[in-house]
Amino acid sequence: MLKNAKKIVLAWSLIAWCCSAVQAQNQALTIAIADFRNSTGRFVNDRLEKTVPELLKTELAQTRALTVVERSRLEAIFNEQALGQSGVLDTYRAQQVGRLVGAQYVISGELTRTGDRFRVDAHIVRVETGEVVGEKVTGPNEGAIEAMIRILAQNIAYNLTGQGKTVLKDRVHRYPYHWPLICAVGTGIAAGILHSNYERHYQDYRSARSLDEMTRSYDDANKNYRARNYVIGAAVLCLSTGVTLWLKNRHQGNMIIAQGQRIGSGRLVCTPAFDPSCNFIGINITWMH
């Protein structure tokens, strides 16, 4: 009886521990976003030092598993502690700020240019351990900043919570090349039909036995000939437009490239354990990565 009582107590303790672990895992993570440093060498991008964090905050706040600290509260902490917040925070300062605002993660970053492309780097510091990982996204220019931040936020949210999916590549603009190509196919078929009619009327003209029949066949052949040429011109225009839009879609200047490190995380799996006689003997606890 004593052994069975111990097993029951142990089982219930493990179940309670599992439930508390799962509950803790399901709680929303609190993150703080500091300013990003402008290292592009262009003073016109100084405005992005605060714009980028605001955009990132808006995007991340849409993830239910994340709670974003208000920027005004974060700025107040920086002012009280006499800490400059523009740019990448070192690990110690990030942990200090994170503890003061009750955040589990602190995000800061930098704006740079790599060749002719614009790049945003985000550094994510886990306040409890000081672990630092990075997420970056590059785009054609500063004009694509909203699309870039949308992808960056999606990857950060996936990194922190495992929700959604990571995006490694996307387009700034999605040019509708399908319709011009469909139009090119349709007008090409129409041109083929008109050419066939032209050939038929031309043969009727050559085999005509009266002047009226010759005149009528000639006029019909001439109409189809002219219509065929117009339609061919339209088909060429549609085809060239479709190919141009297709190439613009695939051009490097229209691409946003993302890259990052995965924060070590996983999920707790609890399964009941039974002996060969199907008697409950405990719980198997596995951490699945």
CORGICOR-V357828 format. One line per field, one symbol per residue. ss: DSSP state (2 for helix, 1 for strand, 0 for the rest). phi: phi as a letter, one per 30 degrees, with the letter a starting at -180 (. if undefined). Layout:
BEGIN
ss->???
phi->???
END
This chain:
BEGIN
ss->0222222222222222222222222200111111111100002222222222222222220000011100222222222220000000002222222222200011111111110011111111110000011111111002222222222222222222200000001110000022222222222222222222222222222200002222222222222222222222222222222222222222022211111100000011111111000001111111110
phi->.ddddddddddddddddddddddddddddcbbbddcddcdicddddddecdddddddddddddddbccddddddddddddchcdcdjdddeddddddeddcicdbbcbabcbbcicccbbcccccdddcidbbbbbbbbdaddcdddddddeddddddddcidiadccaacdbcddddddddddddddddddddddddddddddddcdcbdddddddddddddddddddddddddddddddddddddddcdedccccbaacddeaabdccbdcbdecicdblbdcbccc
END
